[in-house]
């Protein structure tokens, strides 16, 4: 990670490199946070049905994405 930051720092400058790194971290963290929210939504009766449907759809399209 340090080498990547140094490479970005060389290309863009220190301030822009920090922005690029923070954007990358957010691009990884936000989907993970959403999945974590889905996990807790399974506890409710109505939202649990929605979560099971979303998981079923994702499992169904895995074959098309592979």
C-alpha positions as CSV (number, residue, x, y, z in Angstrom):
1,X,0.0,0.0,0.0
2,X,2.9,2.4,0.8
3,X,4.4,1.8,-2.7
4,X,1.1,2.5,-4.3
5,X,0.7,5.7,-2.4
6,X,4.2,6.8,-3.3
7,X,3.5,6.0,-6.9
8,X,0.4,8.1,-6.8
9,X,2.2,10.8,-4.9
10,X,4.8,10.9,-7.7
11,X,2.1,11.1,-10.4
12,X,-0.4,13.5,-8.9
13,X,1.2,15.2,-5.9
14,X,0.6,14.5,-2.2
15,X,-2.8,16.0,-1.8
16,X,-4.3,14.4,-4.9
17,X,-2.7,11.1,-4.0
18,X,-4.5,11.2,-0.6
19,X,-7.8,11.8,-2.4
20,X,-7.2,8.9,-4.7
21,X,-6.4,6.6,-1.8
22,X,-9.4,7.7,0.2
23,X,-11.6,7.1,-2.8
24,X,-10.3,3.6,-3.2
25,X,-10.8,2.8,0.4
26,X,-14.4,4.1,0.2
27,X,-15.1,2.1,-2.9
28,X,-14.2,-1.0,-1.0
29,X,-15.7,-0.1,2.4
30,X,-19.2,1.0,1.2
31,X,-20.2,-2.3,-0.4
32,X,-18.9,-4.1,2.7
33,X,-21.0,-1.9,5.0
34,X,-24.0,-2.5,2.8
35,X,-23.6,-6.2,3.1
36,X,-23.2,-5.9,6.9
37,X,-26.5,-3.9,7.0
38,X,-28.2,-6.6,5.0
39,X,-27.1,-9.1,7.6
40,X,-28.7,-7.2,10.4
41,X,-31.9,-6.6,8.4
42,X,-32.5,-10.3,8.3
43,X,-33.8,-10.1,11.9
44,X,-37.0,-8.2,10.9
45,X,-39.8,-10.2,9.3
46,X,-40.5,-7.8,6.4
47,X,-36.9,-6.8,5.6
48,X,-35.8,-10.4,6.1
49,X,-37.9,-11.5,3.1
50,X,-36.3,-8.7,1.1
51,X,-32.8,-9.7,2.1
52,X,-33.4,-13.4,1.2
53,X,-34.7,-12.2,-2.2
54,X,-31.6,-10.1,-2.8
55,X,-29.3,-13.0,-1.8
56,X,-31.2,-15.3,-4.1
57,X,-30.9,-12.9,-7.0
58,X,-27.2,-12.5,-6.4
59,X,-26.7,-16.3,-6.2
60,X,-28.7,-16.7,-9.4
61,X,-26.6,-14.2,-11.4
62,X,-23.3,-15.6,-10.3
63,X,-23.3,-18.0,-13.2
64,X,-23.7,-15.2,-15.7
65,X,-20.9,-13.1,-14.0
66,X,-18.4,-16.0,-14.0
